[in-house]
Amino acid sequence: MSEHSIVPFGPQHPVLPEPLHFDLVLEDEKIVDAMPSIGYIHRGLEILTTEHDFMEMAYVAERICGICSFIHGMGYCQAVEGLMGVEVPKRAQYLRVIWSEFSRLHSHMMWLGLLADAMGFESLFMHSWRVRELILDIFEASTGGRVIFGVVKPGGVRRDMDRDMLDTIVRQLPAIKRGVDAIAKVFLNDTSVRMRLSGMGYLSKEEAVSLGCVGPMARASGIDLDTRKRAPYSSYQDFAFDAITEKSCDSWARVAVRAKELYQSISIIEQAISRIPDGEIWAKPQGFPPAADQYTRLEQPRGEVIYYVKGDGTKNLARFRVRTPTFANVPSMVHLIKRAELADVGLLVLTIDPCISCTER
């Protein structure tokens, strides 16, 4: 009878950028079970609805995560707008799309760099983050922030971008695209990357459906699931783009989906800037959130995120709840780890692009 060993993995680990803990049950080098522990950085952000009014909570929602901050704030505002029947001006919707896609760009570039670092490609890590800095520079120029932006609020946005700013962004996009070309070429075509990732962490389409996968994790298993296409919001229906899918269902496919989505985001930004209408950027909400509830869905860089809000007729919401994409993808991550070698665990965790800050709040 084989003896089992239990090895703690995380929350601090050289290959993990997030404080995630597993107890791995090993049979020699083969993992036969994995028991995740969450709650290491739980902050209790949702209960702050009792202390901050519905307008102030937009700032709290952004602070759920520093990587996905803009879309978190946007998702909260979109739920409140649905609850209160607020019609967001068209120009504000386009500005939200532009900032959302820049968020997707910088998140994917950060993840590609971390994956490169985990595989030992230090120079590729540096190049990925160098291109990401160009995107953060645009955020800083257009919002005043590089991590937390504070430009989205219920009813629209706080800051506009004039034509000079938009033209400057258009002139900077070719440099970003050239950087993306150089990096994506390595991830998609380099023999070392292909050999390290191809066939590792296989997750069939049927398994991905049964485990409730979302985002690139689902699309890499051939599932055409993108909230921007399935349930368009904030004028995404005005733009031409496709849900990027792959059929190989392995770790390399998850890299390919994210690498190709970089080009998609650049295209959406170009379309939004070329078509952005004139007009107001904020429709002031009237009164307080009514005694009702509302939920909305958006596509974070990691997948579909769901926001739920409940009002009680006062300035403070009665309830605010978030279902993040990492939480939805944890079951598939555990499923993959259970069949893996110990040496592959770090990369397998990274391929779902975990955001534990989002998950634990």
C-alpha positions in Angstrom: 0.0 0.0 0.0 1.4 3.4 -1.0 2.1 5.9 1.7 0.7 9.4 1.3 2.4 12.6 2.3 0.7 16.0 3.0 2.7 19.0 1.7 1.6 22.6 2.5 1.7 24.8 -0.6 1.5 28.6 0.0 0.3 31.1 1.1 3.9 32.4 0.6 5.6 30.6 -2.2 8.3 31.6 -4.7 6.0 30.8 -7.7 2.7 32.2 -6.4 2.0 35.9 -6.7 -1.2 35.4 -4.6 -1.7 34.3 -1.0 -3.4 31.0 -1.8 -2.9 27.9 0.4 -3.3 24.2 -0.5 -2.7 21.1 1.5 -1.4 18.7 -1.2 -1.8 14.9 -0.7 1.1 13.2 -2.5 1.8 9.7 -3.6 5.5 10.0 -4.5 5.5 13.1 -6.8 1.9 12.5 -7.9 -0.9 14.6 -6.4 -4.0 12.6 -5.4 -5.9 15.3 -3.6 -5.7 19.0 -2.9 -7.5 20.9 -0.1 -7.6 24.7 -0.7 -7.8 27.1 2.3 -9.2 30.6 1.6 -9.8 33.6 3.8 -6.2 34.5 4.4 -6.7 38.1 3.4 -10.5 38.5 4.0 -11.2 42.2 4.6 -15.0 42.3 5.0 -15.6 44.9 2.3 -19.2 44.0 1.6 -20.4 44.9 5.1 -19.2 48.4 4.5 -22.5 49.1 2.8 -23.8 49.8 6.4 -21.2 52.6 6.8 -21.0 54.3 3.4 -23.8 55.6 1.3 -24.5 54.2 -2.2 -22.4 56.9 -4.0 -19.4 56.4 -1.7 -19.5 52.6 -2.1 -18.2 53.0 -5.6 -14.8 53.8 -4.1 -15.0 50.7 -1.8 -15.9 48.5 -4.8 -12.9 49.6 -6.7 -10.7 48.6 -3.8 -11.8 45.0 -4.0 -8.7 44.5 -6.2 -6.0 46.7 -7.6 -5.7 44.7 -10.8 -9.4 44.7 -11.7 -10.2 47.9 -9.9 -12.0 49.8 -12.7 -14.3 47.0 -13.7 -15.2 46.3 -10.1 -16.2 49.9 -9.6 -18.1 49.9 -13.0 -19.9 46.7 -12.1 -21.1 48.1 -8.8 -22.3 51.3 -10.5 -24.0 49.3 -13.2 -26.0 47.3 -10.5 -27.0 50.5 -8.7 -28.0 52.2 -12.0 -30.2 49.2 -12.8 -31.7 49.3 -9.3 -32.5 53.1 -9.5 -33.4 53.2 -13.2 -30.6 55.5 -14.2 -29.8 55.8 -17.9 -26.1 56.3 -18.4 -25.1 58.8 -21.1 -23.7 57.3 -24.3 -20.4 59.1 -24.0 -19.9 57.8 -20.5 -20.6 54.3 -21.7 -17.9 54.6 -24.3 -15.4 56.0 -21.8 -16.2 53.0 -19.6 -15.5 50.6 -22.4 -12.2 52.3 -23.2 -11.0 52.1 -19.6 -12.4 48.6 -19.2 -10.3 47.3 -22.2 -7.2 49.1 -21.0 -7.8 47.2 -17.7 -8.0 43.9 -19.6 -4.8 44.8 -21.4 -2.8 45.6 -18.3 -4.1 42.6 -16.5 -3.3 40.1 -19.3 0.2 41.7 -19.7 0.8 41.4 -16.0 -0.3 37.7 -16.0 1.8 36.8 -19.0 4.8 38.3 -17.3 4.2 36.4 -14.1 3.8 33.2 -16.1 7.1 33.9 -17.9 8.8 34.4 -14.5 7.4 31.1 -13.2 8.9 29.3 -16.2 12.2 31.0 -15.7 12.0 33.5 -18.6 13.2 36.6 -16.7 13.7 38.7 -19.8 10.2 37.9 -21.1 8.8 38.9 -17.7 10.5 42.3 -17.9 9.4 42.9 -21.5 5.8 42.1 -20.6 5.8 44.5 -17.7 7.5 47.1 -19.8 4.6 47.1 -22.2 2.2 47.1 -19.3 3.8 50.3 -18.1 2.8 52.1 -21.3 -0.8 51.2 -20.5 -0.5 52.4 -16.9 0.9 55.7 -18.2 -2.3 56.1 -20.2 -4.4 55.4 -17.1 -2.4 58.0 -15.1 -2.8 60.6 -17.8 -6.6 60.0 -18.3 -7.7 59.3 -14.7 -4.9 60.5 -12.4 -4.3 57.0 -11.0 -2.3 53.9 -11.9 -3.9 51.4 -9.6 -7.1 52.9 -8.2 -8.7 55.4 -10.6 -11.9 56.8 -9.0 -13.4 57.9 -12.2 -16.5 55.8 -12.3 -19.6 56.6 -10.3 -23.3 55.7 -10.3 -24.8 57.5 -13.4 -21.6 57.8 -15.4 -18.0 58.9 -14.9 -16.3 61.7 -13.1 -13.7 62.7 -15.7 -14.0 63.2 -19.5 -11.3 62.8 -22.1 -11.0 65.6 -24.6 -10.1 65.2 -28.2 -6.4 65.9 -27.6 -6.3 63.2 -25.0 -8.1 60.7 -27.2 -5.8 61.5 -30.2 -2.8 61.0 -27.9 -4.1 57.6 -26.9 -4.6 56.7 -30.6 -1.0 57.7 -31.4 0.3 55.5 -28.5 -1.6 52.4 -29.5 0.8 51.3 -32.3 3.7 51.3 -29.8 1.6 49.1 -27.5 0.7 46.8 -30.4 4.3 46.4 -31.4 5.2 45.4 -27.9 2.3 43.0 -27.8 3.4 41.5 -31.1 6.9 40.8 -29.8 5.7 39.2 -26.6 2.8 37.2 -28.1 5.1 35.8 -30.7 7.2 34.2 -28.0 4.3 32.8 -26.0 2.5 31.4 -29.1 5.5 30.1 -31.1 8.5 29.5 -28.8 9.3 25.8 -28.7 10.3 25.9 -25.0 6.9 27.5 -24.0 5.0 25.0 -26.1 6.8 22.0 -24.7 6.4 23.3 -21.1 2.6 24.0 -21.4 1.2 21.9 -24.1 -0.8 18.9 -22.7 -0.4 20.1 -19.1 -3.6 20.8 -17.2 -5.9 19.3 -19.7 -9.6 20.3 -19.1 -12.1 19.0 -21.5 -15.1 21.1 -22.7 -17.4 18.8 -20.7 -15.4 19.1 -17.5 -15.2 22.9 -17.9 -19.0 23.1 -18.2 -19.7 20.8 -15.3 -17.2 22.7 -13.1 -18.7 26.1 -14.0 -15.6 27.6 -15.6 -15.7 31.2 -16.8 -13.5 33.6 -18.8 -10.3 32.5 -20.5 -10.4 29.2 -18.5 -13.7 28.3 -20.2 -12.8 29.7 -23.6 -9.5 27.8 -23.7 -11.7 24.6 -23.4 -13.7 25.6 -26.5 -16.6 27.2 -24.7 -17.9 30.4 -26.5 -18.6 32.3 -23.2 -18.0 36.0 -23.1 -20.4 38.3 -21.3 -19.5 41.2 -23.6 -21.1 39.1 -26.4 -23.7 37.0 -24.5 -25.2 39.9 -22.5 -23.8 43.1 -23.9 -23.5 46.1 -21.5 -22.2 49.6 -21.7 -22.6 49.7 -25.5 -20.4 46.7 -26.2 -23.0 45.8 -28.8 -21.7 48.7 -30.9 -18.3 47.1 -31.4 -17.1 44.3 -33.7 -15.2 41.6 -31.9 -15.3 37.8 -31.3 -15.0 35.6 -28.3 -11.6 34.1 -28.5 -11.6 30.3 -28.1 -9.1 27.5 -28.3 -9.7 23.7 -28.7 -6.6 22.1 -27.2 -8.0 22.6 -23.7 -4.6 22.7 -22.0 -2.4 25.3 -20.3 -1.0 26.5 -23.6 -4.6 27.2 -24.8 -5.1 29.4 -21.8 -2.0 31.4 -22.8 -3.2 31.6 -26.4 -6.6 32.9 -25.4 -5.2 35.7 -23.3 -2.5 36.6 -25.9 -5.1 36.9 -28.7 -7.4 38.9 -26.5 -4.8 41.6 -26.3 -5.3 42.4 -30.0 -9.1 42.3 -29.5 -8.9 44.9 -26.7 -6.8 47.2 -28.8 -9.3 46.9 -31.6 -12.2 47.7 -29.3 -10.4 50.8 -27.9 -9.7 52.0 -31.5 -13.4 51.6 -32.4 -14.6 53.3 -29.3 -12.4 56.3 -29.7 -13.3 56.7 -33.4 -17.1 56.6 -32.7 -17.3 58.2 -29.3 -20.3 60.6 -29.3 -20.5 64.1 -27.8 -22.7 64.8 -24.8 -22.8 64.6 -21.0 -20.8 62.1 -18.9 -23.1 61.9 -15.9 -26.8 61.4 -15.2 -27.4 62.3 -11.5 -29.3 59.5 -9.6 -32.5 60.9 -8.1 -33.3 59.9 -4.5 -32.1 56.8 -2.7 -32.0 53.1 -3.9 -35.5 51.7 -3.5 -36.5 48.7 -1.5 -35.7 46.2 -4.3 -32.8 44.2 -5.6 -30.7 44.1 -8.8 -27.9 42.1 -10.2 -25.7 42.6 -13.2 -22.9 40.8 -15.0 -19.6 42.0 -16.6 -16.6 40.4 -18.2 -13.5 40.8 -16.0 -10.1 39.9 -17.4 -10.5 36.6 -15.5 -14.1 36.0 -16.6 -17.7 36.7 -15.7 -18.3 38.7 -12.5 -21.7 39.1 -10.9 -22.7 42.0 -8.7 -25.8 42.0 -6.5 -27.2 45.0 -4.7 -30.3 45.4 -2.5 -31.8 48.7 -1.4 -34.1 49.5 1.5 -35.1 53.1 0.6 -32.3 54.8 2.6 -28.9 56.2 1.4 -27.1 53.0 2.4 -27.6 49.7 0.6 -29.0 46.8 2.6 -26.8 44.3 0.8 -23.9 44.2 -1.7 -22.5 40.9 -3.0 -19.9 40.0 -5.6 -19.3 36.6 -7.3 -15.8 36.9 -8.7 -14.4 34.8 -11.7 -11.6 33.3 -9.6 -14.1 31.9 -7.1 -15.9 30.3 -10.0 -12.7 28.8 -11.4 -11.4 27.4 -8.1 -13.1 24.0 -8.5 -11.5 23.5 -11.9 -8.1 24.5 -10.5 -8.5 21.9 -7.7 -9.6 19.4 -10.3 -6.4 20.0 -12.4 -4.1 19.9 -9.4 -5.4 16.5 -8.3 -4.1 14.9 -11.5 -0.8 16.8 -11.7 2.8 16.3 -10.7 4.1 18.4 -7.8 6.5 20.4 -10.1 3.5 21.6 -12.2 1.4 23.0 -9.4 2.7 26.5 -9.5 2.1 26.8 -13.3 -1.3 25.2 -13.0 -2.5 27.7 -10.4 -1.2 30.5 -12.5 -3.0 29.4 -15.7 -6.4 30.3 -14.1 -4.9 33.8 -13.4 -6.0 33.7 -9.7 -7.0 36.9 -8.0 -7.3 36.1 -4.3 -7.9 39.7 -3.4 -11.1 39.6 -5.5 -12.1 36.2 -4.2 -11.8 36.9 -0.5 -12.6 40.6 -0.3 
